[in-house]
Amino acid sequence: MKSLVSLTALILFSTFATAEKKEFGTVKITYTELPAIGLEDGIMRRDPSDIIKVGDLFYVWYSKGTIAPGYDATIWYATSPDGLDWTEKGESLAQGEPGTWEGASVFTPNILVAEGKYWLFYTGTSNEISEKPFNPDSKIGIAVSDSPDGPWERISDEPALKNSDIAEDFDSHLIDDACLVVRNGKYWFYYKGRQLGKSPAQTKMGVAISDKPGGPYVKYEKNPIIPGNHEVFVWAQGEGVAAMIGTTGPKDITRSILYAEDGLNFTKTHNVMNGPVGAGGYRPGSFTDKGEGKEVEWGVELQYPKGKGLPYIQRWDAKWSE
C-alpha cells in the first residue's frame, strides 16, 4: 500500500511539473558593422530610433554628440536604400534654448507616421553633465514635419510627457525613450520611467494613450506595465503588441520577448540570444492599425567599442524559432 501511495504521489507531481513547465521560442541575433554611422573617432552616435521606409529609402534618427552618455547631444538622421549602406544627412533637431527643459541635450529620438505627417518624439534634459552631481531630469517632447527630411517644428514649448509629481510613482524621477504603436484608433506611447531614489537598474515601462498623434497623452492608471527594461522597443504584432526586453529587470523577463494581446498585460514568449542594446527596428504595420504587424526581423542598435572609443550604431538581424 505504501508503494502504491508513493507511486500515485510521484505521478501527480510529474503531471503538475509538466503542466507548469513552459516552452519558449528563441530569437538569435547577429550583427553587421555600418561604416557611415558606425565607429568614428571623437563622435558619439547612439539611441537609434525605429526605422521607417519612405519611397525607396529607409530612415533612422539618433543621438549625436561628443560624450558617451549622450547628454550633450542633438538629433541627426541617415538614409539607406537597403538598410546596410547608410548616408548621414544632417541634424534634424537642435537643443532648446538655454535654461529650458531641453536646453542641455535632445536625444533618444523615435518616429511616428500619422495623418500624413512625421512626428519626431525625443527626450530632453535641462541639466548640464558638467554639473556635479549630475542628475538628469529628462522629459519627452514632440516635433512635427511634412517630410522625413524636415524641417521640424516643435509642437509646444512644454514637454508632451513629463515625470510624475507623486514621489511613489515609478516615473517620479524621469522619463525617456518613446516608442509608438497605433491600435484601436488611438496612439499608444510606450516609455520608460525611474522613481525618485531608484537606480537605472530599477527602470520600468509604462504607456500613455491619446486620440491624436500630438497628444495630449494620458498615462495608463495601472502603470508600470512591465517591471523592467532600460530600453523601450515594442511593435504591433497581429492584434497585440510585442516587446523586446534587455538586461534590466527581473530575471524571468530579461533577454526575452513579451507579448500582450491587449497591449497592457505582457507574458513571455521567447528567449533572446545575444540581444541588441538600445535597439530600434524596422516595424512595418505598427502604424496601420490593421493587425498587419509581424515579428521584427532587423534593426539597428548602439554598440560600445572594445577598448577606447565612443558608442556607435550597428545593424542587427533576428532569426526567430517557434
Buried (B, 14 or more C-beta within 10 A) or exposed (E): EEEEEEEEEEEEEEEEEEEEEEEBBEBBBEBEEBEEBBBBEEBBBBBBBBBBBEEEBBBBBBBBBEEEBBBBBBBBBBBBEEBBEBEBBEEBBEBBEEEBBBBBBBBBBBBBBBEEEBBBBBBBBBBBBEEEEEEBBBBBBBBBBEEBBBEBEBBEEEBBBBBBEEEEBBBBBBBBBBBBBBBEEBBBBBBBBBBBEBEEEBBBBBBBBBEEBBBEBEBBEEBBBBBBBBBBBBBBBBEBBBBBBBEBBEEEBBBBBBBBEEBBEBEBBBBBEEBBBBBBBBBBBBBEBEEEBBBBBBBBBBBEEEEEBBBBBBBBBBEBEE
